[in-house]
Amino acid sequence: MKNLLIACSLLLSAVALAGEAELRAALPGIFAKSAARYRALDAAATPLAKDAKGKLRTPHGWNAKKGELDMRSVRWWTSGHFPGSLWYLYEATGDAFLRDRATWWTELLAENSKVTDNHDVGFIMYCSYGNARRLLKTDRYDALLLETADSLCKRFNPRLGLIRSWGKIEDTKKFLVIPDNMMNLELLEWASKAKGGERRFDDVARAHSGNTMKHHFRADGGTYHVLDYDQQTLRVKAIERGQGASCETAWSRGQSWAIHGYTMMARETGSKEYLAFAQKVADFAINHANMPADGVPYWDYGAPGEERDTSAASIMASGLIELGGLVGGAKGAAYRAFAVKQLEALASPAYYAAPGENGNFLLKHGVGHKPAGSEVDTPLDYGDYYFLEALLRLKR
């Protein structure tokens, strides 16, 4: 029996390695096709970068009913993902045109460094300016990023040990926190190191991570979407379904944010606790009874048979590739193999749009906010961003 299990394990490993080798061989073609789509998307979006009132905008998605790009304010939470995708495509191809367009779109976002009315400034500025400083090897954006980190920390409540996700800083009635907020903490970890190990940014990131880990997940590792904290008693006073199917199920993109976010915190801090927790939330998703065979989740783990969400798959795949490297051994290889399976599916015609479709965004079948009837079965800029990030991580 033992020999049979070993033989099965070796066979599965061989199949996984063959699948990864095939996907890696296809990467240059995928990046070339994706770069061509984003060149076309850039050409269509550039004349629309200012609305009729002169307000700056970036492309967020595609409105199939109207047959036009969905342009959103540079203050919209996803505004950093389109320039971030251009940066990733420049990294993948070395195309100077993509570098220049990434720079142009990135620099439209500068006003976000002073924004304190939402937690998404970490998303907005680190996906854009963070990639810019990394790939251009420049420090000219550092002051802007540090100012953004300061702005984000203004949303931190030291008594609760949490960054307020939604709502005004001065709101005393509600204090809402969502797992998405984990993705904004990489900016704080960078800022701590950029300031010579200044503890306050790292302290905020660790406090938020620890308290989210304590309250935001069920015993099985599944996440709630929205928690409302009482600012006097410091206890959770309400659970809200938010963008999920119910308070008792796990919204798939929120689960993916948790996988990616705790893996990042494990990398940045070296914390074994974060690494163990990243594995717990990853295992919940991978082993869920409603996880489809191709690894592209339904929009909520409690909604089998309904729409898939390619953005949840791409975020999860990117997180799992990094998690696999941090964990190592057979379990790390299993995380990587699952991510490869997801990327193979996402790169297939079932999810990767044909030329001229989808407004030239890459991935079809994203789900933004189904309970609100918003962005259901549509391309999403962050779906593309994390798809490209995952492919680059695989390439490295």
MARROPA-692224 format. One record per residue (C-alpha): x, y, z; residue in one letter. Coordinates in steps of 0.05 Angstrom, whole numbers, always signed. Each point is the difference from the previous one (the first is absolute). Layout:
N
NODE   east  north     up resn
NODE      X      Y      Z    a
...
END
This chain:
396
NODE   east  north     up resn
NODE     +0     +0     +0    m
NODE    +56    +48    +18    k
NODE    +35    -14    -66    n
NODE    -65    +14    -37    l
NODE     -8    +67    +35    l
NODE    +72    +19    -16    i
NODE    -11    -20    -73    a
NODE    -64    +41     -4    c
NODE    +35    +60    +31    s
NODE    +57     -5    -50    l
NODE    -49     -6    -58    l
NODE    -38    +62    +23    l
NODE    +66    +38     +8    s
NODE    +21    -20    -70    a
NODE    -67    +23    -29    v
NODE     +5    +66    +38    a
NODE    +71    +13    -25    l
NODE    -20    -16    -72    a
NODE    -59    +48     +6    g
NODE    +44    +55    +27    e
NODE    +53    -11    -54    a
NODE    -54     +6    -53    e
NODE    -27    +64    +30    l
NODE    +69    +30     +8    r
NODE    +14    -15    -73    a
NODE    -64    +37    -19    a
NODE    +17    +62    +42    l
NODE    +35    +41    -56    p
NODE    -61     -9    -44    g
NODE    -49    +18    +56    i
NODE    +39    +62    +17    f
NODE     +5    +21    -73    a
NODE    -75     -8    -11    k
NODE    -15    +36    +65    s
NODE    +47    +58    -18    a
NODE    -35     +8    -67    a
NODE    -68     +3    +35    r
NODE    +25    +52    +49    y
NODE    +29    +42    -56    r
NODE    -70     +1    -31    a
NODE    -32    +13    +68    l
NODE    +47    +58    +13    d
NODE    -15    +30    -68    a
NODE    -75     -3    +13    a
NODE     +5    +26    +72    a
NODE    +49    +57     -8    t
NODE    -51    +48    -33    p
NODE    -48    -16    +57    l
NODE    +50    +14    +56    a
NODE    -37    +66    +15    k
NODE    -75     +4     +6    d
NODE    -43    +58    -24    a
NODE    +17    +39    +64    k
NODE    +75    -13     -6    g
NODE     +2    -52    +55    k
NODE    +53    -54     -8    l
NODE    -20    -72    -13    r
NODE    +30    -69    -13    t
NODE    -31    -61    -34    p
NODE    -33    -48    +49    h
NODE    -37    -49    -44    g
NODE    -45     -9    -61    w
NODE    -74    +17     -3    n
NODE    -26    -52    -49    a
NODE    -71    +29     -1    k
NODE    +25    +68    -23    k
NODE    +59    -28    -39    g
NODE    +48    +48    +33    e
NODE    +56     +4    +51    l
NODE    -20     +8    +73    d
NODE    +44    +59    +21    m
NODE     +4    +16    +75    r
NODE    +28    +58    +40    s
NODE    +74     -3    +19    v
NODE    -27     -2    +71    r
NODE    -37    -66    -14    w
NODE    +30    -58    +38    w
NODE    +25    -38    -61    t
NODE    +33    +59    -36    s
NODE    +70    -27    +13    g
NODE    -12    -66    -33    h
NODE     -1    +22    -73    f
NODE    +67    +36     +5    p
NODE    +24    -58    +42    g
NODE    -17    -49    -56    s
NODE    +39    +44    -49    l
NODE    +60     -3    +47    w
NODE     -5    -76     +4    y
NODE     -5     -5    -76    l
NODE    +61    +45     -6    y
NODE    +36    -46    +49    e
NODE    -20    -61    -41    a
NODE    +17    +28    -69    t
NODE    +50    +57     +9    g
NODE    -43    +42    -47    d
NODE    +19    +73    +13    a
NODE    -67    +24    -27    f
NODE    -35    -38    +56    l
NODE    +48    +31    +50    r
NODE    -16    +70    -25    d
NODE    -75    -11     +1    r
NODE     +4    -32    +69    a
NODE    +37    +63    +24    t
NODE    -53    +46    -31    w
NODE    -59    -36    +32    w
NODE    +36     -8    +67    t
NODE    +14    +74     +6    e
NODE    -74    +15     -7    l
NODE    -10    -30    +69    l
NODE    +43    +47    +41    a
NODE    -58    +33    +37    e
NODE    -14    -65    +37    n
NODE    +61    +10    +45    s
NODE    -41    +49    +42    k
NODE    -64    -41     +2    v
NODE    -24    -22    +69    t
NODE    -73    -17    -14    d
NODE    +13    -73    -21    n
NODE    +50    -57    +12    h
NODE    +11    -14    -74    d
NODE    +57    +50     -9    v
NODE    +47    -58    +13    g
NODE    -29    -37    -60    f
NODE     -2    +62    -43    i
NODE    +70    +26    +13    m
NODE    +41    -63    +12    y
NODE    -26    -38    -62    c
NODE    +18    +61    -42    s
NODE    +56    +41    +32    y
NODE    +27    -60    +38    g
NODE    +12    -38    -65    n
NODE    +26    +63    -33    a
NODE    +55    +11    +53    r
NODE    +18    -75     -2    r
NODE     +6     -6    -75    l
NODE    +30    +69    -14    l
NODE    +47     -8    +59    k
NODE    -16    +71    +22    t
NODE    -14    +34    +66    d
NODE    -36    +59    -31    r
NODE    -68    -28    +22    y
NODE    +21    -16    +71    d
NODE    -25    +65    +32    a
NODE    -68    -11    -32    l
NODE     -4    -72    +24    l
NODE    +21    +20    +71    l
NODE    -53    +54     +0    e
NODE    -51    -53    -21    t
NODE    +22    -45    +57    a
NODE    -10    +58    +49    d
NODE    -69    +12    -29    s
NODE    -19    -74     +8    l
NODE    +24     +0    +72    c
NODE    -49    +56    +16    k
NODE    -55    -52     -7    r
NODE    +32    -43    +55    f
NODE    -37     -4    +67    n
NODE    +53    -18    +52    p
NODE    -52    -23    +51    r
NODE    -28    -51    -49    l
NODE    +67    -13    -33    g
NODE    -34     +3    -68    l
NODE     -1    +43    -62    i
NODE    -71    +23    -17    r
NODE    -17    -27    -69    s
NODE    -63    +37    -17    w
NODE    -31    +64    +28    g
NODE    +24    +67    +25    k
NODE    +55     +3    +52    i
NODE    -44    +39    +48    e
NODE    -59    -48     -4    d
NODE    -15    -24    +71    t
NODE    -59    -45    -18    k
NODE    +33    -49    -47    k
NODE    +71    -27     -9    f
NODE     +0    -46    -60    l
NODE    +58    -47    -17    v
NODE     +6    -46    -60    i
NODE    +53    -53    -19    p
NODE    +17    +41    -63    d
NODE    +37    +47    +47    n
NODE    +56    -51     +7    m
NODE    +22    +19    -70    m
NODE    +15    +72    +21    n
NODE    +51    -21    +52    l
NODE    +57    -13    -48    e
NODE     +7    +76     -8    l
NODE     +9     +6    +75    l
NODE    +52    -55     +2    e
NODE    +38    +34    -56    w
NODE     -5    +68    +35    a
NODE    +28    -30    +65    s
NODE    +61    -25    -37    k
NODE     +7    +63    -42    a
NODE     +2    +42    +63    k
NODE    +58    -41    +28    g
NODE    -42    -49    +39    g
NODE    -48    +51    +29    e
NODE    -45    -41    +44    r
NODE    -66    +38     -4    r
NODE    -18    -24    -70    f
NODE    +18    -72    +16    d
NODE    -36     +5    +67    d
NODE    -65    +21    -35    v
NODE     +6    -55    -52    a
NODE    +13    -54    +52    r
NODE    -55    +25    +46    a
NODE    -51     +0    -56    h
NODE    +23    -69    -25    s
NODE     -3    -31    +69    g
NODE    -68    +28    +19    n
NODE    -30    -18    -68    t
NODE    +27    -70     +9    m
NODE    -32     -3    +69    k
NODE    -70    +22    -19    h
NODE    -12     -4    -74    h
NODE     +3    -75    -12    f
NODE    -39    -61    +21    r
NODE    +33    -60    +31    a
NODE     +6    -34    -67    d
NODE    +38    +58    -31    g
NODE    -58    +30    -39    g
NODE     -6    +75     +1    t
NODE    -57    +48    +15    y
NODE     -3    +60    -45    h
NODE    -21    +58    +44    v
NODE     +8     +7    +75    l
NODE    -26    +60    +39    d
NODE    +38    +15    +65    y
NODE    -27    +37    +61    d
NODE    +51    +55    +13    q
NODE    -17     +2    +75    q
NODE     -2    -74    +18    t
NODE    +52    -18    -54    l
NODE    -42    -61    -18    r
NODE    -30    -22    -66    v
NODE    -72    +24     +2    k
NODE    -24    -23    -69    a
NODE    +18    -45    -58    i
NODE    -24    +23    -69    e
NODE     +0    -41    -63    r
NODE    +28    +57    -42    g
NODE    +15    -27    -69    q
NODE     -9    -73    +21    g
NODE    -61    -45     -8    a
NODE    -14     +0    +75    s
NODE    +33    +11    +68    c
NODE    +12    -74     +6    e
NODE    +36    -13    -66    t
NODE    +68    +22    -25    a
NODE     +3    +51    -56    w
NODE    +53    -28    -46    s
NODE    +37    +65    -16    r
NODE     +3    +17    +75    g
NODE    +31    -69    +12    q
NODE    +51    +14    -55    s
NODE    +17    +68    +30    w
NODE    +15    -36    +65    a
NODE    +44    -53    -33    i
NODE    +40    +53    -37    h
NODE     +2    +50    +58    g
NODE    +23    -48    +55    y
NODE    +52    -30    -47    t
NODE    +27    +70    -13    m
NODE     +2    +15    +75    m
NODE    +37    -65    +12    a
NODE    +51    +20    -54    r
NODE     +9    +71    +27    e
NODE     +4    -17    +74    t
NODE    +26    -71     +2    g
NODE    -58    -17    +47    s
NODE    -13    -75     +7    k
NODE    -69    +17    +26    e
NODE    -19    +37    -64    y
NODE    +29    -56    -42    l
NODE    -40    -53    +37    a
NODE    -63    +42     -7    f
NODE    +11    +11    -74    a
NODE     +2    -75     -7    q
NODE    -64     -8    +40    k
NODE    -40    +49    -44    v
NODE    +31    -30    -63    a
NODE    -18    -71    +21    d
NODE    -72    +22    +13    f
NODE     -6    +23    -73    a
NODE    +38    -56    -33    i
NODE    -36    -55    +37    n
NODE    -69    +31     -1    h
NODE    -54    -49    -24    a
NODE    -25    +53    -48    n
NODE    +67    +16    -32    m
NODE     -6    -16    -75    p
NODE    +48    -49    -32    a
NODE    +36    +55    -39    d
NODE    +13    +41    +63    g
NODE    -40    +61    -22    v
NODE    -47    +12    +59    p
NODE    -74    +17     -1    y
NODE     -9    +73    +21    w
NODE    -17    -27    +70    d
NODE    +19    -69    +28    y
NODE    -72     -6    +22    g
NODE    -28    +12    -70    a
NODE    +18    -62    -40    p
NODE    -25     +0    -72    g
NODE     -3    +76     -3    e
NODE    +50    +47    -34    e
NODE    +74    -13     +4    r
NODE    +46    +57    +21    d
NODE    +65     +2    -40    t
NODE    +26    +57    +45    s
NODE     -5    -45    +61    a
NODE    +39    -54    -38    a
NODE    +56    +47    -24    s
NODE    +10    +31    +69    i
NODE     +1    -69    +31    m
NODE    +49    -27    -51    a
NODE    +48    +57    +11    s
NODE     -2    -10    +75    g
NODE     +8    -75     -5    l
NODE    +63     +4    -43    i
NODE    +33    +44    +52    e
NODE    -28    -42    +58    l
NODE    +28    -63    -33    g
NODE    +69    +30     -1    g
NODE     -4    +21    +73    l
NODE    -26    -67    +24    v
NODE    +45    -44    -43    g
NODE     +0    -76     -1    g
NODE    -59    -42    -23    a
NODE    -52    +47    +27    k
NODE    +32    +60    -34    g
NODE     +2    -39    -65    a
NODE    -74    -17     +7    a
NODE    -17    +74     +8    y
NODE    +40    +17    -62    r
NODE    -32    -57    -39    a
NODE    -70    +25    +17    f
NODE    +19    +70    -22    a
NODE    +27    -28    -66    v
NODE    -66    -35    -11    k
NODE    -37    +65    +12    q
NODE    +45    +38    -48    l
NODE     -7    -54    -54    e
NODE    -75     +9     +5    a
NODE     +3    +76     +0    l
NODE    +46     +0    -62    a
NODE    -48    -46    -37    s
NODE    -56    +24    -48    p
NODE    -51    -14    +55    a
NODE    +25    +61    +39    y
NODE    +52    +37    -42    y
NODE    -37    +45    -50    a
NODE    +10     -6    -75    a
NODE    +30    +60    -38    p
NODE    -48    +58     -5    g
NODE    -46    -26    +55    e
NODE     -8    +23    +72    n
NODE    +21    +72    -15    g
NODE    +70    -29     -7    n
NODE     +3    -19    +74    f
NODE    +31    -69     +7    l
NODE    -46    -40    +46    l
NODE    -74    -12    -10    k
NODE    -50    -21    +55    h
NODE    +18    +44    +59    g
NODE    -51    +16    +54    v
NODE     +4    +66    +37    g
NODE    -61     +6    +47    h
NODE    -54    -50    -16    k
NODE    -47    +16    +58    p
NODE     -3    +72    -27    a
NODE     -7    -25    -72    g
NODE    +64    +36    -18    s
NODE    +53    -27    -47    e
NODE    -24    -71     -7    v
NODE    +34    -43    -54    d
NODE    +45    +55    -25    t
NODE    +74    +18     -7    p
NODE    +33    +34    +60    l
NODE    +65    +38     -1    d
NODE    +25    -33    +64    y
NODE    -14    -69    -28    g
NODE    +50    +15    -56    d
NODE    +50    +31    +48    y
NODE     +6    -61    +45    y
NODE     -2    -47    -60    f
NODE    +62    +35    -27    l
NODE    +32     +2    +69    e
NODE    -10    -75     +8    a
NODE    +30    -15    -69    l
NODE    +60    +43    +16    l
NODE     +9    -35    +67    r
NODE     -2    -66    -37    l
NODE    +51    +26    -51    k
NODE    +48    +21    +55    r
END
